[in-house]
Amino acid sequence: MKKNLTRKDFLVNASKAAVGVTAVAGVTNLITTATAKGNTKITPWPWPYAELDPEIVRIQAHNYYWNEKDCCSGTFGGISATLATELGEPWTNLPMEIMLFGRGGGVGWGILCGCLNGGAALISLVTPKADSASLISELWGWYTQAELPTEQANQAAIDGKYLVHNFDGDLPQNISGSPLCHASVTEWCIAASKKVGDVERKERCARVTGDVAAKTVELLNAWYKQSFTPTYSDPANVVACLSCHGSAALNNVMTKMDCQPCHGDDPHATQSVELINKSASTFNLSQNYPNPFNPSTRIRFSVPLTEKVRLEVYDIQGKLIKTLVDYDLYQPGSYEVTWDGLDNRGSMVASGIYFAKMHAGKFAQTKKMSLVK
């Protein structure tokens, strides 16, 4: 009886296969699998993968960051070197330095975070095209929404697990809201009150290099065991923007990224946020006033430390109606914003029950509001 190969069987055995098939694509004569001169075998794509320990990869990637590989090659090399130990060829023949271009968001250009570039390259090398997109989106989406460096990364430093000890203290965490190096590093420097050249900032990127390498392995392990399930979905504010600018209407935007870093606050917004007090002891979302209201109401919120804030209005069915504060960074204090009863498209909403929802770091709170006409 013919045995059906599982994905795991294929991946383990792929590097052992004797390959000599040449594929011709149109007039380009693309060689996808071939036998080189001297009977040297070329490993077919996707390359073989083996389940790895994310924590081993974390330490490896952190070490490479501090040893002239920086973020992109550090992430890629943390995984590829571990695969070389586990599987041997072809991983022993691939220099991690191929990814050095990605450092600093592309040799200092500050575009795609080098860690994400390295992680995505590794995913693309070991998975078919049809599978790689969801894995990469999951990785990049996680990066934009996670508190980085993670608690695991900070704890590894405190416990002395890293091989390089330029700074072993706890580091501030923040949510970048963006996959861009420029935004990610800048937002962290603001939140941590550090400069780009400070050792703490460099250590932050070293730990994030380990974080992304570990997360990449976590996703690939799940895919390898056929248990990967995507959890990332586009943020509500992106969905709101694309409801007009996406393919269904104006059809002039293609993105999964937060629009605010490039375009500023909601260009359609009519309200502004007012600073009420420069100090606050706790995170808090106060009850709107007046309530019930018609046609506008004021909503006050407080943050005791520098943090990104999102304040949105939802209807009783859970549909996003209005983004009042769009993942903006606020210094400690109390603030007040007015909702004028308009939705994100500028239309007046109907009478009914609405909910103001605030998120700031790990804090979340909701208040019920009533619009009566």
Secondary structure, DSSP 8 states (H G I E B T S, - for coil): ------HHHHHHHHTT---------TTS---SS-B-GGG-B---SS-------HHHHHHHHHHHIIIIIHHHHHHHHHHHHHHHHHH-TTGGG--GGGGGGGHHHHTT---B-HHHHHHHHHHHHHS-HHHHHHHHHHHHHHHHHS-BS-HHHHHHHHTT-SS--S--S----B---SSBHHHHHHHHHHHHT--TTSHHHHHHHHHHHHHHHHHHHHHHHHHHTT---------HHHHHHHHHHSTTTT------S-SHHHH-S-TT----EEEEES--SS-EE---BSSSBSS-EEEEEEESSSEEEEEEEEETTS-EEEEEEEEEEE-SEEEEEEE-SB-TTS-B--SEEEEEEEEETTEEEEEEEEE--
